[in-house]
Amino acid sequence: MTAALTINMIDLHYGAAQALKGISITCQPGRITSVLGRNGVGKSSTLRAITGINHISAGDITFGDEVLKRTPPYKRARMGIGYVPQGREIFPLLTVKENLETGYAGLARADRNIPDYIFELFPVLKSMLGRRGGDLSGGQQQQLAIGRALVTRPKVLVLDEPTEGIQPSIIKDIGRALQFLRDEKGMTILLVEQFLDFCREIADDIYVMDRGEIMHSGPASDLDLPEVRRHLMV
Ligand SMILES: Nc1ncnc2c1ncn2[C@@H]1O[C@H](COP(=O)(O)OP(=O)(O)OP(=O)(O)O)[C@@H](O)[C@H]1O
């Protein structure tokens, strides 16, 4: 089976500093792949390489059968890469509805609607449609950021630390939502996290990153926990 997304031996530099060193990750279709690592190891840089925000200096990224050379971020979004950035980046002065509608930009006119299942996953968004994004709690903003990415009809959803600073009950809701997207919508999910227990609960495949390199990878059911914990310790 063709992988949904393949990251093959990528390097990424910020000036002279090398943030990623030969990273390879394969996201199989309809599975949740998780990249675990502590602060500053290169997780966000990996996602920004996938979304096209940062350029890679070696290697390649393939989406389905298509190599993403210098494809700009808006084209990658149109192709089906949905992105939930770290810190959520919702628009504080726009309403919840307007935030969701920003996802329409890359869609054909006929598809410019908010699928009902988004409100079934996150009912709070429906009840707060007219409220400003900036008035929502951190957890509600995270649900809004996921909802906005889903409006773009992604084939692959990439999320950067969606549990960061979020209360446990909403972390559970987000976990259930990601499992629903995988199991009922067949979505491919790439989840970057520091929170090992969350990943063990919902991920199928796990990669562990340390200082710009992949140190460990395999099925979530077969993790060498002491080794993984060692890489997650500061
Ligand atoms: N725009 C930038 N310019 C220069 N260096 C950067 C930039 N962004 C990240 N870095 C550096 O690249 C390395 C990897 O950062 P990155 O944000 O990808 O890590 P991370 O694992 O996502 O960490 P965090 O959880 O803190 O976001 C770090 O050393 C960081 O300081």
The ligand as an SDF file (V2000), in Angstrom:
LIG
                    3D

 31 33  0  0  0  0  0  0  0  0999 V2000
   12.8370   30.1000   13.4290 N   0  0  0  0  0  0  0  0  0  0  0  0
   13.9050   29.5580   14.0150 C   0  0  0  0  0  0  0  0  0  0  0  0
   15.1210   30.1040   13.9050 N   0  0  0  0  0  0  0  0  0  0  0  0
   16.2310   29.5510   14.4850 C   0  0  0  0  0  0  0  0  0  0  0  0
   16.1880   28.4010   15.2070 N   0  0  0  0  0  0  0  0  0  0  0  0
   14.9950   27.8080   15.3510 C   0  0  0  0  0  0  0  0  0  0  0  0
   13.7880   28.3370   14.7790 C   0  0  0  0  0  0  0  0  0  0  0  0
   12.7620   27.5190   15.0970 N   0  0  0  0  0  0  0  0  0  0  0  0
   13.2830   26.5300   15.8420 C   0  0  0  0  0  0  0  0  0  0  0  0
   14.6170   26.6970   15.9880 N   0  0  0  0  0  0  0  0  0  0  0  0
   15.5490   25.7900   16.7130 C   0  0  0  0  0  0  0  0  0  0  0  0
   15.4590   24.5150   16.0970 O   0  0  0  0  0  0  0  0  0  0  0  0
   15.4560   23.4840   17.0750 C   0  0  0  0  0  0  0  0  0  0  0  0
   14.1860   22.6570   16.9500 C   0  0  0  0  0  0  0  0  0  0  0  0
   13.0530   23.4640   17.2890 O   0  0  0  0  0  0  0  0  0  0  0  0
   11.5510   22.9570   17.1450 P   0  0  0  0  0  0  0  0  0  0  0  0
   10.6390   24.1040   17.4760 O   0  0  0  0  0  0  0  0  0  0  0  0
   11.3670   22.2820   15.8580 O   0  0  0  0  0  0  0  0  0  0  0  0
   11.4840   21.8760   18.3190 O   0  0  0  0  0  0  0  0  0  0  0  0
   10.2320   21.2230   19.0360 P   0  0  0  0  0  0  0  0  0  0  0  0
   10.6230   19.8210   19.3070 O   0  0  0  0  0  0  0  0  0  0  0  0
    8.9900   21.4460   18.2680 O   0  0  0  0  0  0  0  0  0  0  0  0
   10.1570   22.0040   20.4080 O   0  0  0  0  0  0  0  0  0  0  0  0
    8.9410   22.7830   21.0740 P   0  0  0  0  0  0  0  0  0  0  0  0
    8.0920   21.7620   21.6970 O   0  0  0  0  0  0  0  0  0  0  0  0
    9.6260   23.6620   22.0770 O   0  0  0  0  0  0  0  0  0  0  0  0
    8.2840   23.5540   19.9820 O   0  0  0  0  0  0  0  0  0  0  0  0
   15.6030   24.1780   18.4210 C   0  0  0  0  0  0  0  0  0  0  0  0
   16.9610   24.1790   18.7660 O   0  0  0  0  0  0  0  0  0  0  0  0
   15.1180   25.5860   18.1560 C   0  0  0  0  0  0  0  0  0  0  0  0
   15.7450   26.5070   19.0050 O   0  0  0  0  0  0  0  0  0  0  0  0
  1  2  1  0
  2  3  1  0
  2  7  2  0
  3  4  2  0
  4  5  1  0
  5  6  2  0
  6  7  1  0
  6 10  1  0
  7  8  1  0
  8  9  2  0
  9 10  1  0
 10 11  1  0
 11 12  1  0
 11 30  1  0
 12 13  1  0
 13 14  1  0
 13 28  1  0
 14 15  1  0
 15 16  1  0
 16 17  2  0
 16 18  1  0
 16 19  1  0
 19 20  1  0
 20 21  2  0
 20 22  1  0
 20 23  1  0
 23 24  1  0
 24 25  2  0
 24 26  1  0
 24 27  1  0
 28 29  1  0
 28 30  1  0
 30 31  1  0
M  END
$$$$
